[in-house]
Each structure stands twice: as C-alpha cells, then as structure tokens.
Amino acid sequence: MERNNHYPIILVHGFMGYGDEDGVSRFLSGWGFGPGKNAVRHLRQNGFECYGPAVGPINNLWDRACELYYHIVGGTVDYGKYHSEKYGHARYGRTYPGILKDIGTPGNHAKIHLVGHSFGGPTARMFAQLLTFGSEEERACTPENELSDLFKGGKGDWVASITTLAGVNNGTTLADFMRVGGAKAFHAGYLGLVAMLGESPFNSQLIDFHLEQWGVMANPETKKSLYLHSPFSKREEIRNYNKNREGGIVFEMQCKYIHELNEKLCALPNVYYFARPAAKSHKVGDKWVVDKDASLMARVVGNLTVAGIKYADSSYGFDIDTWAEHDGFVNTEGASAPYSEPSTAWPGDDVDPKTLEKGKWYVFEPSDFDHTGLMGMGVKKDKYHGYFLSFAEQLGALPE
C-alpha cells in the first residue's frame, strides 16, 4: 500500500489500561500483553512513528483528554479552573517532557493519527474536540494569562484521523449492568487500593494510577513512600470522586451518558474517522453466548454485558438483538460509529484512499478479537501484529 503520509500514530488505551512508560510494560506491554508482542515496537520496526502514552486508568473523560494533551506537547497538566472547581479536585497535575513538542509544524509532525481502544475511543474524540473548539467554560472563568492553550481551541488541524478499536462510541451495557450502586462500589474499591498503594514502589515502578488530582495519592514527582497506607485515610476524597456521576468513569461508559456526550461532540470536517468493532459471541436459540475461544475474562464478563441490556436506557432506539452481540466487554453495535454522526460501511481494502471523505465514519466489519484480545491477551503474535500493521498501513495511505 502506497505511503502518503508519515504522521505519528498515538495509541490511546482504555479503562484500566496502561502505557509505554509504566514499568510493567518492560515485560508485559499494554499493547501486546506478552513477550515479543508489543504493537508499539512492532509498528516502529515497520517504519511507523508510534507512541502509547499512559493516561489515568479510571480517570474521567475530561481528565484523560487533558493528560493526553500534555503528554504530547509537554508541560504541567492543567485540568482547567472551571472543571477542577466543579468536581472538587486539584487544578494541576504532573509535568511531562512532551513526546511531540513540535506537533502542528510543517512536515511529518504536522498532524497525528489517534487510535483509541475501548474508552480510549471517546478519549480521542474528546481530545480532538478540545483541540478544535477549546472550552467556553474555561475561557469564561480563567484569566487569559492562566488559560491553557488546550482550552483556547484552534488546533483541530493537528488531527489527521481517529480510529476506534472496539470503542465505547455508543456506550456499553456492561456499565449499565453495574448501575449506580455497582459503579460507586467499583470506584470506591479501586480508589481504596490507590490510597493504599499510590505512594509505594508499586505505583512508581509498575502501574501508575494517575489519581493525584483527586487527593487519593500524592504526585509521584514530589513524594514517594516505601510504606502502604490505610485506604480509610482517604474516605472523603473517595466520596468526592463518587458524588458526581460525570466524574466517574463507569458512569461515563453507560449508554445514557455516552448518548448525552454524543449530542455535544461532532464529527470534525477535517478528520477521517474509522470504527473497528469486534465480535466474540453467537446466538444459541434465543440466547447470546460468548465464543469458546474467547479469553476467560471475556467469557465471564460477556454474560454481564448481555444482562445489562435490560438496565440500559433504550430511548435512543437501539434494537436488543443487535446490541446482544458483543466482544465480551463492549456491544458490537455500541462500538460502531456514534449514532449522532454520519457513517457508512467500509467500502473495502481496495478503495482508493483519495476517495474517502473526511467528517464521516467508516465502519468496518467486526473483527474476531474479543475485547482483551485487542490488547494482545490470548492472541498469537503474528495475528496481533498483522492487525495493527494493517490499519497502520491504511492510515499511512491517507492523503496528507
């Protein structure tokens, strides 16, 4: 396939994922999950500039978009004066050196391709939206000399394309299955673990929780401890995270919230969009069951995803049969193009890239990966690498 651009590919992980700089990636990449399967490294070896930055594993959509911005351009994360006061957490986070400090300049770094897995899909869309339009709320309440460049907007031309891999583009009924009580219980349990481990070598050397803005852990740049702490010491901070539904990640994956989000976002006219759903289930009689070759995790969780359909707000008109097909964690239909944005079926790999339209989603036939398989779990190296290389080549073939 002819290479028409050399823009970097930014892989954005999803819920509970982790990035290149996390210590565990030295032997278990979040984009490969096994020896020799690191997709970031494989794409680099095949001539693609690729990065897999870490954002908060359970941070909300806004916070993740802000962290991604500073990961790319460098500087101290500014979550915004309005946003941080609204949700009651610290305005500033940690400082990043910047992986593409010259983004937006003529040449290979003029633009980027964003590829988001699972909740990384909405993260990429929110990030592109902020780059393009900024934030009216932040501009209205922040002195000009304090306002982050992210909230000023005017940088939509930085994004060449957005690809979602089993992206939570219309929500997942797994999150609806948890309902309010289950979501809050999960949040409280996870944040309790962070309060206990967040200042220990576990956080600094294995997986970074990125939750210092909520006060459940200290910024690892300024404070590290060799000791574990009682999770009960952060009861108030955990309650604060849980008090507003928009602040919690499980709530943000529910169909109702994603529907409301989609009403606020829009397909940008200068960006190519690709939705790559996955399916690892089939119908037996009148029931949908998980395929036998799915991972154990997907087989267990898939039953909850189907069960969650009856709890989802179906006022947007989704059909229960189409939503019952899933990849374990995300409904296949939910990972299609956002209902609120124009879309069409992918015309086929022999399509001339110059005929593709910007501002419209191209929806691929579902891959046979389960949701964790897109992270490399239980998938043979050649198949996994081949999948990533195929879409990287498709992105590289897009016109400049």
Secondary structure as GFF3:
##gff-version 3
##sequence-region A 1 400
A	DSSP	beta_strand	9	12	.	.	.	ID=ss1
A	DSSP	three_ten_helix	23	26	.	.	.	ID=ss2
A	DSSP	alpha_helix	39	45	.	.	.	ID=ss3
A	DSSP	beta_strand	50	51	.	.	.	ID=ss4
A	DSSP	alpha_helix	61	73	.	.	.	ID=ss5
A	DSSP	beta_strand	75	78	.	.	.	ID=ss6
A	DSSP	alpha_helix	81	87	.	.	.	ID=ss7
A	DSSP	beta_strand	92	96	.	.	.	ID=ss8
A	DSSP	beta_strand	112	117	.	.	.	ID=ss9
A	DSSP	alpha_helix	120	133	.	.	.	ID=ss10
A	DSSP	alpha_helix	136	141	.	.	.	ID=ss11
A	DSSP	three_ten_helix	144	146	.	.	.	ID=ss12
A	DSSP	three_ten_helix	149	152	.	.	.	ID=ss13
A	DSSP	three_ten_helix	156	158	.	.	.	ID=ss14
A	DSSP	beta_strand	159	165	.	.	.	ID=ss15
A	DSSP	alpha_helix	173	197	.	.	.	ID=ss16
A	DSSP	alpha_helix	201	205	.	.	.	ID=ss17
A	DSSP	three_ten_helix	212	214	.	.	.	ID=ss18
A	DSSP	three_ten_helix	231	234	.	.	.	ID=ss19
A	DSSP	alpha_helix	235	242	.	.	.	ID=ss20
A	DSSP	three_ten_helix	245	247	.	.	.	ID=ss21
A	DSSP	alpha_helix	249	252	.	.	.	ID=ss22
A	DSSP	alpha_helix	255	264	.	.	.	ID=ss23
A	DSSP	beta_strand	272	276	.	.	.	ID=ss24
A	DSSP	beta_strand	281	284	.	.	.	ID=ss25
A	DSSP	beta_strand	287	290	.	.	.	ID=ss26
A	DSSP	alpha_helix	296	307	.	.	.	ID=ss27
A	DSSP	three_ten_helix	308	311	.	.	.	ID=ss28
A	DSSP	alpha_helix	320	324	.	.	.	ID=ss29
A	DSSP	beta_strand	343	345	.	.	.	ID=ss30
A	DSSP	three_ten_helix	353	355	.	.	.	ID=ss31
A	DSSP	beta_strand	361	363	.	.	.	ID=ss32
A	DSSP	three_ten_helix	372	375	.	.	.	ID=ss33
A	DSSP	alpha_helix	381	396	.	.	.	ID=ss34
###
